[in-house]
Amino acid sequence: MDRVTQRRILCAFRTPATRSRHAKGQTAAVSLPIDDTLFLMRSLIGFPTVSQDSNLDMIAYLATRLEASGARVEIMHDAGGNKANLFATLGPEGDGGIVLSGHSDVVPVADQVWATDPFAMHEQDGRLYGRGSCDMKGFIAATIAMAPAFAQRIGNRPLHFSFTYDEETGCVGARDLAQVLTARGLKPSVALIGEPTMMRVIEGHKGCCEYSTHFTGLAGHGSGPDRGVNAVEYAARFVARLLALKDTLRARAPQGSRFDPPWTTINTGALIGGVAHNVIPSTAQVDWEMRPVQHSDFALVKEDLHHYCTDILLPAMRAVYPEAGIHTETIGEVEGLIPAEVSEARDIMMELTGANGADVVPFGTEAGIFQSMGMSAILCGPGSIEQAHKADEFVTMDQMVQCLEMLDRLSLKLAAA
């Protein structure tokens, strides 16, 4: 453990008298809850909330902890009843609140070789190992551990906790939550999403849209290509169109774009089809994605491909086989987080972290969904995205202490509101 980390942890463990804070003219002695944060991390990592599985046990656990701090908690189940979002509030009812947001699900550990049990937190050399440690159960643990301090100091501005399901598979839970909050007319003004950013303030990210396009043709013997509809060949023509669109999008990069690369990207992940050398394949599938930097690119790609399939590919396919078809399945469409010229969330987080500016990142999050609801949204959380989704995922103790320090400052800001 380096000396900087040691100093941070020693400061965090100072007695309440030396960690006192003043709120509304009164002294509120609250030390950073390191022990409880680690206890919570260990508990949360112990819930194997892989996206394909239920998260209900973890949500119930979080609800119990928040209710013990005086929060008003609501659990919102999905249509199947196997997963749920949690939305909780400290402080007054009404609009203008701040949302602390994290997702409960994690990516699978199958086919990964871990040095230790991925669902049992392991501490070594200032690192906290476990699936979800940085993405993003560490942040969730910190917010829950700080809940008693928030409850003690809360002023006239609501503080909300938002914990969602299935972020890793298209931000499904966040979309459902957004629909509920919008229908109720609840309008928080700021959303802090604690994705792993090494506690850097992040004000923008690209969108992430994933699709599978399916082609249905007519099988036949390879010696008679005109008597069949080769689904693989039409899929290949579709891929060629994607390649042409890549060049178009590169030329449309917004001036001054801070993303790397600065343009909307398209990636062809898989082309699947065929059974043998001498058989005309009747089915094919193209798995592809785009990561838009601006909504107009999203619209351009969708419109271009619709025209290409409807007016060019399908007529040729159906001239031979009227039942031929092309269908695009949407796996997930995640809105980008667009940097705003005026951003309350950015201003708050720069104040709380001491950052001199805000950056952008290439990966997608739920932040764009909160922004689309009218909130000022920002990313800032412990850990590195370089560790997320990998074997032996970890977050450092130093990052967790920095996160707690930031949340402590937020609690003082809320006290003054």
C-alpha positions in Angstrom: 0.0 0.0 0.0 1.5 3.4 -1.0 1.9 6.3 1.4 -0.8 8.4 -0.2 -3.3 5.6 0.4 -2.1 5.1 3.9 -2.6 8.8 4.7 -6.1 8.8 3.3 -7.2 5.7 5.3 -5.6 7.2 8.5 -7.6 10.4 7.9 -10.7 8.4 7.3 -10.3 6.6 10.6 -9.8 9.7 12.7 -12.1 10.1 15.7 -15.4 11.8 15.2 -14.1 14.8 17.2 -11.3 15.4 14.6 -13.7 14.7 11.7 -16.4 17.1 12.9 -18.4 19.1 10.3 -20.6 22.2 10.7 -24.1 22.1 9.3 -26.7 24.9 9.8 -24.6 26.2 12.7 -24.4 22.9 14.5 -21.5 20.5 14.8 -22.3 17.1 13.3 -19.6 14.6 14.1 -19.5 12.0 11.4 -16.4 9.9 10.5 -16.1 8.3 7.1 -17.7 4.9 7.3 -14.8 2.8 5.9 -15.6 -0.4 7.9 -19.3 -0.3 6.9 -18.4 0.4 3.3 -16.2 -2.7 3.2 -18.8 -4.8 5.0 -21.4 -3.6 2.4 -19.0 -4.3 -0.5 -18.4 -7.8 0.8 -22.2 -8.4 1.1 -23.0 -6.9 -2.3 -20.3 -8.8 -4.2 -21.7 -12.0 -2.5 -25.0 -11.5 -4.5 -24.3 -13.1 -7.9 -26.4 -10.6 -9.8 -25.3 -11.6 -13.3 -27.7 -9.9 -15.8 -29.3 -13.2 -16.8 -30.2 -13.9 -13.1 -32.4 -12.3 -10.5 -31.3 -9.3 -8.4 -34.2 -9.4 -5.9 -32.1 -10.6 -2.9 -29.7 -7.7 -3.4 -32.4 -5.2 -3.9 -34.2 -6.4 -0.7 -30.9 -6.1 1.2 -30.4 -2.5 0.0 -33.9 -1.6 0.8 -33.5 -2.8 4.4 -30.3 -0.7 4.8 -31.9 2.4 3.4 -35.1 2.0 5.4 -32.9 1.8 8.6 -31.6 5.2 7.7 -35.1 6.6 7.4 -35.4 6.6 3.6 -38.7 6.1 1.8 -38.1 3.1 -0.4 -40.0 1.8 -3.4 -39.2 -1.5 -5.2 -40.4 -1.6 -8.8 -40.5 -5.1 -10.3 -40.1 -6.0 -14.0 -42.8 -7.6 -16.0 -41.6 -11.1 -15.1 -41.3 -10.3 -11.4 -37.7 -11.7 -11.3 -35.9 -8.4 -11.2 -36.5 -5.0 -9.8 -35.3 -1.4 -9.6 -35.0 0.4 -6.2 -35.8 4.1 -5.9 -35.5 5.7 -2.4 -35.6 9.2 -1.1 -34.2 11.1 1.9 -35.5 14.6 2.7 -38.6 16.4 1.5 -40.9 15.4 -1.3 -40.8 17.3 -4.5 -38.7 18.2 -7.5 -35.1 19.5 -7.8 -33.4 16.6 -6.0 -30.1 14.9 -6.6 -30.0 11.2 -7.7 -27.2 8.8 -6.8 -27.4 6.1 -9.3 -25.9 2.6 -9.8 -26.7 -0.6 -11.5 -27.1 -3.8 -9.6 -26.2 -6.3 -12.3 -22.8 -7.6 -13.3 -21.3 -9.4 -16.3 -20.8 -13.1 -16.3 -17.6 -14.8 -15.0 -18.0 -17.9 -17.2 -14.8 -18.7 -19.2 -12.8 -16.3 -17.0 -10.0 -17.6 -14.8 -10.0 -15.9 -11.4 -7.3 -16.2 -8.8 -10.1 -16.2 -6.1 -13.8 -16.7 -5.9 -15.3 -13.8 -7.9 -18.3 -13.6 -5.6 -16.3 -13.4 -2.4 -14.5 -10.1 -1.9 -10.8 -10.5 -1.4 -8.5 -7.8 0.0 -4.8 -7.8 -1.0 -2.2 -5.0 -1.3 -4.8 -2.2 -1.1 -7.0 -3.7 -3.7 -10.6 -5.1 -3.2 -11.2 -7.9 -5.6 -14.5 -9.3 -6.7 -17.0 -9.3 -9.6 -18.7 -5.9 -9.5 -16.1 -4.3 -7.2 -15.6 -1.4 -9.5 -18.6 -1.9 -11.8 -20.3 -0.8 -9.7 -21.0 -2.3 -6.3 -18.2 -0.3 -4.7 -20.0 3.0 -5.5 -23.4 1.5 -4.3 -21.8 0.4 -1.1 -20.3 3.8 -0.4 -23.7 5.5 -1.0 -25.5 3.1 1.4 -22.7 3.5 4.0 -23.1 7.2 3.8 -26.9 7.1 4.1 -27.0 7.7 7.9 -24.8 10.9 7.4 -27.1 12.0 4.5 -30.1 11.5 6.8 -28.6 13.4 9.6 -27.6 16.4 7.5 -30.3 16.5 4.8 -31.7 20.0 4.3 -34.5 21.2 1.9 -33.3 19.4 -1.2 -34.3 15.7 -1.7 -31.6 13.0 -2.2 -32.6 10.0 -4.2 -31.0 6.6 -4.5 -31.6 4.8 -7.8 -30.4 1.2 -8.2 -31.4 -0.5 -11.5 -31.3 -3.9 -13.2 -29.9 -5.0 -16.5 -27.7 -2.1 -17.3 -25.2 -4.5 -18.9 -27.8 -5.7 -21.4 -29.2 -2.4 -22.7 -30.0 -0.3 -19.7 -33.4 -2.0 -19.5 -34.0 -1.2 -15.8 -33.2 2.5 -16.2 -35.6 2.8 -19.1 -38.4 1.2 -17.0 -37.5 3.5 -14.1 -37.6 6.6 -16.4 -41.1 5.7 -17.6 -42.3 5.4 -14.0 -40.8 8.7 -12.8 -41.9 10.5 -15.9 -45.5 9.2 -15.5 -45.5 10.5 -11.9 -44.2 13.9 -12.9 -41.2 13.6 -10.5 -38.4 15.8 -11.7 -35.0 15.5 -10.0 -32.6 18.1 -11.4 -29.2 16.3 -11.0 -28.1 12.7 -11.5 -24.7 11.4 -10.4 -23.9 8.0 -12.0 -21.1 6.3 -10.1 -19.5 4.4 -13.0 -15.8 3.7 -12.6 -14.0 6.9 -13.8 -11.1 6.9 -11.3 -13.1 9.7 -9.6 -12.7 11.9 -12.6 -15.6 14.1 -13.6 -17.1 12.8 -16.9 -19.6 15.0 -18.8 -20.1 13.0 -22.0 -20.1 9.6 -23.6 -21.1 8.1 -26.9 -24.3 6.2 -27.3 -24.2 2.5 -27.9 -26.7 0.8 -30.2 -26.6 -3.0 -30.8 -28.5 -4.9 -33.4 -28.9 -8.3 -35.1 -30.1 -8.2 -38.6 -31.6 -11.5 -39.8 -31.9 -12.6 -43.5 -34.4 -15.3 -44.7 -33.7 -16.7 -48.2 -34.4 -19.9 -50.0 -32.2 -23.0 -49.7 -31.0 -24.9 -52.7 -28.2 -26.8 -54.4 -25.1 -24.8 -54.9 -25.0 -25.7 -58.6 -28.2 -23.7 -59.2 -27.7 -20.3 -57.6 -30.5 -18.6 -59.5 -33.0 -21.1 -58.1 -32.3 -20.0 -54.5 -31.9 -16.9 -52.5 -28.5 -16.9 -50.8 -29.0 -15.3 -47.4 -25.3 -15.1 -46.7 -24.7 -13.1 -49.9 -27.4 -10.6 -49.1 -26.0 -10.4 -45.6 -22.6 -9.6 -47.1 -24.1 -6.8 -49.2 -25.6 -5.4 -46.0 -22.2 -5.5 -44.4 -20.8 -3.7 -47.4 -23.4 -1.0 -46.8 -22.3 -0.7 -43.2 -18.7 -0.2 -44.4 -19.8 2.6 -46.7 -21.7 4.2 -43.9 -18.5 4.1 -41.8 -16.8 6.4 -44.3 -19.8 8.7 -44.4 -19.9 9.0 -40.6 -16.2 9.7 -40.4 -16.7 12.7 -42.7 -19.5 13.9 -40.5 -17.4 14.2 -37.3 -18.7 17.2 -35.3 -16.3 20.1 -35.2 -14.4 20.2 -32.0 -15.6 16.7 -30.9 -13.6 15.5 -27.9 -14.4 11.8 -28.4 -11.7 9.3 -29.5 -12.4 8.7 -32.3 -14.4 11.9 -32.8 -16.9 10.4 -35.2 -19.8 7.9 -34.9 -18.4 4.4 -35.3 -19.9 1.2 -36.7 -18.6 -2.3 -36.0 -19.6 -5.6 -37.6 -19.2 -8.1 -34.9 -20.3 -11.3 -36.6 -21.7 -12.6 -39.9 -23.3 -16.0 -39.3 -24.8 -18.4 -41.9 -24.4 -21.4 -44.1 -24.2 -25.2 -43.6 -22.0 -26.6 -46.3 -19.9 -25.6 -49.4 -22.5 -26.8 -51.8 -25.7 -25.6 -50.2 -27.4 -22.2 -50.8 -27.9 -20.9 -47.3 -31.4 -19.9 -46.4 -30.6 -17.9 -43.3 -27.9 -15.5 -42.2 -27.4 -13.1 -39.4 -25.3 -9.9 -39.0 -24.5 -8.7 -35.5 -23.4 -5.1 -35.5 -23.3 -1.9 -33.4 -22.9 1.8 -33.8 -21.7 4.3 -31.2 -23.2 7.7 -32.2 -21.7 11.0 -31.1 -24.8 12.9 -32.2 -28.4 11.9 -32.6 -28.5 13.0 -36.3 -26.0 10.2 -37.1 -28.2 7.7 -35.4 -31.2 8.8 -37.5 -29.0 8.8 -40.7 -27.9 5.2 -40.3 -31.4 3.9 -39.4 -32.9 5.7 -42.4 -30.2 4.7 -44.8 -30.4 1.0 -43.9 -34.2 1.0 -44.0 -34.1 2.4 -47.5 -31.3 0.0 -48.6 -33.1 -3.1 -47.3 -36.6 -2.1 -48.4 -35.9 -0.7 -51.8 -32.9 -2.6 -53.0 -32.2 -5.9 -51.2 -35.8 -7.1 -50.6 -37.1 -6.6 -54.1 -34.2 -8.7 -55.5 -34.8 -11.4 -52.9 -38.5 -11.6 -53.4 -38.3 -11.7 -57.1 -37.1 -15.3 -56.6 -38.8 -16.1 -53.3 -41.8 -14.0 -52.2 -41.4 -15.1 -48.6 -37.9 -13.8 -48.3 -37.3 -11.3 -45.6 -35.0 -9.0 -43.6 -35.6 -8.2 -40.0 -33.5 -6.2 -37.6 -33.7 -7.0 -33.9 -32.7 -4.2 -31.5 -30.6 -5.7 -28.7 -30.2 -2.3 -27.0 -30.1 1.4 -27.8 -28.4 3.4 -25.1 -28.5 7.2 -25.5 -25.3 9.1 -25.4 -24.5 11.7 -22.7 -24.2 15.0 -24.5 -21.9 17.6 -22.9 -23.9 20.6 -22.0 -22.7 24.2 -22.1 -24.5 24.8 -18.8 -24.5 21.9 -16.4 -25.4 22.0 -12.7 -24.2 18.4 -12.3 -20.8 19.2 -13.7 -20.5 22.3 -11.5 -21.4 20.4 -8.3 -19.0 17.5 -9.0 -16.1 19.9 -9.8 -16.8 21.6 -6.5 -16.9 18.3 -4.6 -13.9 16.7 -6.2 -11.7 19.8 -6.8 -11.5 18.9 -10.5 -10.5 21.7 -12.9 -12.6 20.4 -15.8 -14.6 17.5 -17.1 -13.7 14.8 -19.7 -15.6 12.5 -22.1 -15.3 8.7 -22.4 -16.1 6.2 -25.2 -18.1 3.7 -23.1 -21.9 3.9 -22.6 -23.9 4.2 -19.3 -27.4 5.0 -18.1 -26.5 8.7 -17.9 -28.0 9.5 -21.2 -31.4 8.2 -20.0 -31.3 10.5 -17.0 -30.4 13.4 -19.3 -33.2 12.6 -21.7 -35.6 13.0 -18.6 -34.4 16.5 -18.3 -31.8 16.0 -15.6 -28.3 17.4 -15.6 -26.2 14.2 -15.6 -22.6 13.4 -14.8 -20.4 10.4 -14.2 -18.0 10.1 -11.3 -17.1 6.9 -9.4 -14.3 4.8 -7.9 -12.3 2.4 -9.9 -11.1 2.1 -13.5 -13.1 1.0 -16.5 -9.9 -0.9 -17.5 -10.7 -3.4 -14.7 -14.4 -3.8 -15.4 -15.6 -7.0 -17.0 -12.2 -8.7 -16.5 -11.1 -11.6 -14.4 -9.8 -10.4 -11.0 -11.8 -7.2 -11.2 -10.8 -4.8 -8.4 -11.1 -1.3 -7.0 -8.4 0.2 -4.8 -8.9 1.2 -1.2 -7.7 4.7 -2.1 -10.4 5.1 -4.7 -13.0 4.0 -2.2 -11.8 6.6 0.3 -11.8 9.3 -2.3 -15.4 8.3 -3.2 -16.5 8.5 0.5 -14.8 11.9 0.8 -16.7 13.2 -2.2 -20.0 11.9 -0.8 -19.2 13.4 2.6 -18.8 16.8 0.9 -22.1 16.2 -0.9 -23.8 15.6 2.5 -22.5 18.9 3.7 -23.7 20.7 0.6 -27.2 19.2 1.1 -27.2 20.3 4.7 -26.7 23.9 3.5 -29.4 23.7 0.9 
